[in-house]
């Protein structure tokens, strides 16, 4: 299982974040989410596409999102 850091900018841009970034809001309007329990073989691009489907506002607990909740 893998974990990916995804950033969602205030204007709606969803992209990968630096792997060492801390999850949570940044000093700007960007929020960093950690997507956990990503199965092996699933790319960061696939995870970003799932976050985009939430409208950039995924349900989370402390800015951590389970991959299973994105695919449900």
C-alpha positions as CSV (number, residue, x, y, z in Angstrom):
1,X,0.0,0.0,0.0
2,X,1.2,3.5,-0.8
3,X,0.4,7.0,0.3
4,X,0.3,10.1,-2.0
5,X,0.2,13.8,-1.2
6,X,-2.2,15.7,-3.3
7,X,-2.6,19.5,-3.3
8,X,-5.9,21.3,-4.0
9,X,-5.5,25.0,-4.8
10,X,-8.2,27.5,-3.9
11,X,-8.9,28.1,-7.6
12,X,-9.6,24.4,-8.1
13,X,-6.2,23.1,-9.5
14,X,-5.5,19.5,-8.2
15,X,-1.9,18.3,-8.6
16,X,0.7,16.2,-6.8
17,X,2.3,17.7,-3.7
18,X,5.9,17.2,-2.6
19,X,6.1,13.8,-0.8
20,X,7.5,15.5,2.3
21,X,4.7,18.1,2.5
22,X,2.6,18.3,5.7
23,X,-1.1,17.6,5.2
24,X,-3.4,20.5,6.0
25,X,-3.9,24.0,4.8
26,X,-1.0,26.1,3.6
27,X,-0.3,29.7,4.2
28,X,-2.2,30.4,0.9
29,X,-5.5,29.0,-0.2
30,X,-4.0,25.5,-1.0
31,X,-4.8,22.4,1.0
32,X,-2.6,19.3,1.1
33,X,-4.3,16.0,1.5
34,X,-2.7,12.6,2.2
35,X,-4.4,9.8,0.4
36,X,-3.6,6.6,2.3
37,X,-3.9,2.9,1.5
38,X,-3.5,3.3,-2.2
39,X,-3.1,-0.2,-3.8
40,X,0.2,-1.1,-5.5
41,X,0.0,-0.2,-9.2
42,X,-2.3,2.8,-8.8
43,X,-0.6,5.9,-10.2
44,X,-0.6,9.4,-8.7
45,X,-2.5,10.5,-11.8
46,X,-5.3,8.1,-11.0
47,X,-5.5,9.4,-7.5
48,X,-5.5,13.0,-8.7
49,X,-8.4,12.1,-11.1
50,X,-10.4,10.7,-8.1
51,X,-9.8,13.8,-6.0
52,X,-10.9,15.9,-9.0
53,X,-14.2,13.9,-9.1
54,X,-15.0,15.2,-5.6
55,X,-14.9,18.8,-6.9
56,X,-11.6,19.3,-5.0
57,X,-13.4,18.9,-1.7
58,X,-13.0,15.3,-0.6
59,X,-14.4,14.2,2.8
60,X,-11.5,13.8,5.2
61,X,-10.4,13.4,8.7
62,X,-7.5,15.6,9.6
63,X,-6.7,16.0,5.9
64,X,-6.2,12.3,5.4
65,X,-8.3,10.4,2.9
66,X,-8.6,6.7,2.5
67,X,-8.3,5.6,-1.1
68,X,-11.3,3.3,-0.6
69,X,-13.5,6.3,0.3
70,X,-12.5,8.0,-3.0
71,X,-13.5,4.9,-5.0
72,X,-16.8,4.3,-3.2
